[in-house]
Amino acid sequence: MWDNNYFSGNYMSAQAPTKQIKVRYFAILREERGLDLEEISTNCETLEQLYKELSNRYRFSLEASRLAVSQNDNFAAWTDPVKHGSTIVFIPPVAGG
């Protein structure tokens, strides 16, 4: 009835494939995360889910609605799927002068 994934804490990975990705942070997100690039594993299906997961983990101050997102150097929609091996960039608003 129960499988080993449930007991090992890998229950989500039994349902959604794990993707290896790079995440790049700029401006305030870099300050809040404490670095500008990291490689992570995720089971998130969409870019929005990924940002929510990271925001909860690192307590980002910006909501997704205030950001742009890109995947592999192309602007993306929050509903786009997270692709294995991709580089994701969360782009905060920029003030200039």
C-alpha positions as CSV (number, residue, x, y, z in Angstrom):
1,M,0.0,0.0,0.0
2,W,2.8,2.5,0.9
3,D,5.8,2.8,-1.3
4,N,9.4,3.6,-0.2
5,N,9.1,7.1,-1.7
6,Y,6.5,8.0,0.8
7,F,8.6,6.9,3.8
8,S,11.8,8.4,2.5
9,G,10.3,11.9,2.1
10,N,10.5,11.6,-1.7
11,Y,6.7,11.4,-2.2
12,M,6.6,14.4,-4.5
13,S,9.3,13.0,-6.7
14,A,7.2,9.9,-7.3
15,Q,4.6,12.1,-8.9
16,A,6.6,14.8,-10.7
17,P,10.0,14.3,-12.3
18,T,12.9,16.2,-10.6
19,K,14.5,18.8,-12.8
20,Q,18.0,20.2,-12.3
21,I,18.1,23.9,-13.0
22,K,20.1,27.1,-12.4
23,V,18.5,30.1,-10.8
24,R,20.0,33.6,-11.2
25,Y,19.1,36.4,-8.9
26,F,19.4,40.2,-9.5
27,A,19.1,43.3,-7.3
28,I,17.0,42.9,-4.1
29,L,16.5,39.2,-4.8
30,R,20.3,38.7,-4.9
31,E,20.6,40.6,-1.6
32,E,17.8,38.6,0.1
33,R,19.2,35.2,-1.2
34,G,22.8,36.1,-0.5
35,L,24.1,34.9,-3.8
36,D,23.6,35.5,-7.5
37,L,23.5,32.0,-8.9
38,E,22.6,28.6,-7.6
39,E,21.9,25.1,-9.0
40,I,18.9,23.4,-7.5
41,S,16.6,20.4,-8.0
42,T,12.9,21.0,-8.1
43,N,9.6,19.2,-8.7
44,C,7.8,22.4,-9.6
45,E,5.9,22.3,-12.8
46,T,5.6,26.0,-13.6
47,L,7.8,29.1,-13.2
48,E,5.2,30.5,-10.8
49,Q,5.3,27.4,-8.6
50,L,9.1,27.6,-8.6
51,Y,9.1,31.3,-7.5
52,K,6.6,30.6,-4.8
53,E,8.7,27.7,-3.5
54,L,11.9,29.8,-3.5
55,S,10.1,32.8,-2.0
56,N,8.8,30.7,0.9
57,R,12.3,29.2,1.4
58,Y,14.2,32.5,1.3
59,R,11.5,34.9,2.4
60,F,11.7,37.2,-0.7
61,S,10.0,40.5,-0.2
62,L,8.6,40.8,-3.7
63,E,5.5,39.1,-5.0
64,A,5.7,37.4,-8.4
65,S,3.4,40.0,-9.9
66,R,6.2,42.6,-9.5
67,L,8.7,40.6,-11.3
68,A,9.5,39.4,-14.9
69,V,10.9,36.0,-15.5
70,S,13.1,34.5,-18.2
71,Q,14.0,30.9,-19.0
72,N,17.1,30.3,-21.2
73,D,17.5,34.0,-22.1
74,N,13.9,34.4,-23.3
75,F,11.2,36.2,-21.4
76,A,8.6,33.7,-20.2
77,A,5.1,33.5,-18.8
78,W,4.6,32.5,-15.2
79,T,2.5,29.6,-16.4
80,D,5.4,28.2,-18.6
81,P,6.8,24.8,-17.5
82,V,10.1,24.6,-15.8
83,K,12.5,22.8,-18.2
84,H,15.2,20.5,-17.0
85,G,18.7,22.0,-17.5
86,S,17.4,25.5,-18.0
87,T,18.6,28.8,-16.4
88,I,15.8,30.8,-14.8
89,V,16.1,34.5,-14.0
90,F,13.8,36.4,-11.8
91,I,14.0,40.1,-12.8
92,P,12.9,42.7,-10.2
93,P,11.8,46.2,-11.2
94,V,14.6,48.5,-11.9
95,A,14.8,52.2,-10.9
96,G,17.1,54.4,-12.9
97,G,18.1,58.0,-12.9
